[in-house]
């Protein structure tokens, strides 16, 4: 007998308490091992429209809903008795008459009224024409071809812009995604379906139903929520993964659109299609690299041999390893030591009139980044991202400082990370045996100049050699620079993802107000964010300001308690602050809620059963059901210290842009619930949420 589980089952399992989950897992393991065991308490659901729905008892009040036919058992849902029965009475499993995919369909007659959520009003009213039915131009046959169940055809045909998001929550995922894309002017691609024997083999069905062939696979499925282990690609994403590129390629998209998933699948695709290929899967930090490695293991769990040819490491880790292998031992200078060297060098140049911070950032973002080794090089360099004007005379004074720093590094036999990657790129360019055939890079918006030089030297000129995933709106660590000038030209091979799976419509639409509708990189490649759509609804973000820190702490404590009482597990809650100075406020709030917590740093990962507290810079790659962003006070974000170190008013825009992007990153870690708090006066950015 085939034993399957549905995504609705793993999602409902995650909402139960730990003890309830353990009992359910024991029962599910027994069902897989012997589904015909008379000891299982099967009960036929008389009120269900689908007569193949049965319940299986787990303890006194928990029930598993299964779909049971000869030769097949499908675990569909689990909950307390009444809620489980109610779910089953409003669903049926059927094969779509047009696409042939198996679907769990919500019965139209059980939905008394589709409530249209009240979104935050925009300042500009939409024209009346926008409220006309969105799909008048499509035939019934076309609408059905996107996977819309026939009984929902009338509702879809009458849907206007306001009703569409509410309606989409009742439809199968492939149908709601296609309709949302059409609504913003896109043209969804229908999957190319091979000859199939079973409706469960259709690509759309495989995203929600999984055959469990052994105990190990079932154990993985029950250990992780569906979206953590079953990484589905819709047709647009799959096309990007499986395409052949004549040169470097890049996929972009706002937070939650699946860029990391595409990168993971790209790495797996490359090794599957080239039996000897060695792939580097990398990102800019050890923490994110560890997260990539964990996801990759889930993705290729049934093909462990593939993992032997995919090296998952942070850029700095792989840089140091390859440097030692190709060049020799290396000792990197710490930022603290470098800061001291620059301070000492600057103090030896009288009356230079530059702040130590300005000299440090000029060194990091210009001199060291581009590995300038002569006065002429520094004199003539285009200082992209450094808007402070520097006449030649002032540059000459700065260069006298930098020469002293360079000499001190040589004297102590120390190397900067930029120096390491630049030397490594030169060594690899001369090597006939590159260490990797392909490189796949996540969070590419935060690559440094030296990182890109190294990646470009791995396998220059080879098709498919470089694949990048990133979002200009999440650039929070690096200054912009020209990729094309370093030989990495992604023009014509740059694509955007539009469907957001992680963040509710309400959170995404308000967080997007922190950024512009379009972002353009130094090479002129535009990333348009205005067409992005979220596939589910949620409550609007809660933006609050308080008169004192004590009031803010009490409010966040009450919010965290409310989330926990509603069934959100502690590890599904994240709390972010701008920097370490605000950490005591976050810790006090979670202590007040009597919830266990972990304070994250570069080496500490999220912990099951504990709330995560972190600075915004460490938020990258994380996601939670509920997020509180605290201490969004005036002079905290944007950080007053950064503003005070600006050497010229023209540099202010870059500071404001990156601070906005930092807040955007923190807010878009939330899936369902977002709370943003401040102590009066609030950050000017808070006003953007209410526009």
DAURZI-V120345 format. One record per backbone hydrogen bond with DSSP energy under -0.5 kcal/mol. CO is the residue of the C=O (numbers start at 1). NH is the residue of the N-H. If there is no record, write none. Layout:
co={CO;CO}
nh={NH;NH}
This chain:
co={2;2;3;4;5;6;6;7;8;9;10;11;12;13;17;18;19;20;21;22;23;24;25;26;27;28;29;30;34;37;40;41;43;44;45;49;50;52;53;54;55;56;58;61;62;63;64;64;65;65;66;66;67;67;69;71;72;73;74;74;75;77;79;80;81;82;83;84;85;86;87;88;90;91;92;92;94;94;96;101;103;103;105;107;108;110;113;115;117;123;127;128;129;130;133;135;139;140;141;142;143;143;144;149;150;152;153;154;156;159;160;161;162;163;164;165;166;167;168;170;172;172;173;174;175;176;177;178;179;180;181;182;191;192;198;199;199;202;202;203;205;205;208;210;211;214;215;216;217;218;219;220;225;225;226;226;229;230;232;234;234;235;236;237;238;239;245;249;250;251;252;254;256;256;258;259;260;261;262;263;264;265;266;267;268;269;270;274;278;278;279;279;280;280;281;282;283;285;286;287;288;289;290;291;292;293;294;295;296;298;300;303;303;304;305;306;307;309;309;310;311;311;313;314;315;316;317;318;319;320;321;322;323;323;331;334;335;336;337;338;339;340;341;342;343;344;346;348;349;355;356;357;358;359;360;361;362;362;363;363;366;367;368;374;375;376;377;381;382;383;385;391;392;393;394;395;396;397;398;398;399;400;401;402;403;404;405;406;407;408;409;410;415;416;417;418;419;420;421;422;423;424;425;426;427;427;428;438;439;440;441;443;444;448;449;450;451;452;453;454;455;455;459;462;465;466;467;468;469;470;471;472;474;481;483;483;484;487;488;490;493;495;498;498;499;500;504;505;506;507;508;510;511;512;517;517;519;521;524;525;526;527;527;529;533;536;541;542;542;544;546;548;549;550;551;552;553;554;555;556;557;558;559;560;561;562;563;564;569;570;572;572;573;574;575;576;577;579;580;582;582;583;584;585;586;587;588;589;590;591;596;598;598;601;603;607;611;611;612;613;614;615;616;619;624;625;625;626;627;628;628;629;631;632;633;633;635;639;639;640;641;642;643;648;649;651;652;653;654;655;656;657;658;659;660;661;662;663;664;666;667;669;671;673;674;675;676;677;678;681;683;683;684;685;685;686;687;688;691}
nh={4;73;212;75;210;9;10;11;12;13;14;15;15;16;21;22;23;24;25;26;27;28;29;30;31;32;33;34;37;40;42;57;55;46;48;51;53;68;45;66;43;64;62;81;58;79;56;66;76;77;54;68;69;74;72;2;69;4;67;76;6;65;63;84;85;86;87;88;89;90;90;91;107;50;94;105;96;103;100;96;94;105;92;110;111;112;115;117;119;125;130;131;132;161;136;138;143;144;145;146;146;148;147;152;153;156;157;158;159;134;164;165;166;167;168;169;169;170;171;106;175;176;177;178;179;180;181;182;183;184;186;185;193;194;201;102;202;205;206;207;208;209;7;5;213;218;219;220;221;222;223;224;228;229;229;230;231;232;234;237;238;239;240;241;242;243;464;468;495;470;497;257;501;502;262;263;264;265;266;267;268;269;270;271;272;273;274;277;437;438;281;311;282;440;313;442;315;289;290;291;292;293;294;295;296;297;298;299;300;301;303;306;307;308;308;309;310;279;311;312;281;313;283;318;319;320;321;322;323;324;325;326;327;328;415;338;339;340;341;342;343;344;345;346;347;348;349;350;352;359;360;361;362;363;364;365;366;367;368;369;370;372;371;378;379;380;381;383;384;386;387;395;396;397;398;399;400;401;401;402;403;404;405;406;407;408;409;410;411;412;414;413;333;420;421;422;423;424;425;426;427;428;429;430;430;431;431;280;467;282;469;446;447;452;453;454;455;456;457;458;458;459;462;465;439;249;441;251;444;253;474;475;476;483;486;488;487;489;490;493;250;252;500;533;501;535;508;509;510;511;512;513;514;515;529;530;527;524;526;521;528;519;529;532;500;505;543;544;676;678;680;552;553;554;555;556;557;558;559;560;561;562;563;564;565;566;568;567;572;573;625;626;612;628;614;630;616;582;583;585;586;587;588;589;590;591;592;593;595;594;611;600;613;604;605;610;598;613;575;600;577;618;619;622;671;672;673;574;675;576;630;677;633;683;636;637;640;642;643;644;645;645;646;651;652;655;656;657;658;659;660;661;662;663;664;665;666;667;668;669;670;624;504;627;542;629;544;632;546;634;686;687;687;688;689;689;690;691;123}
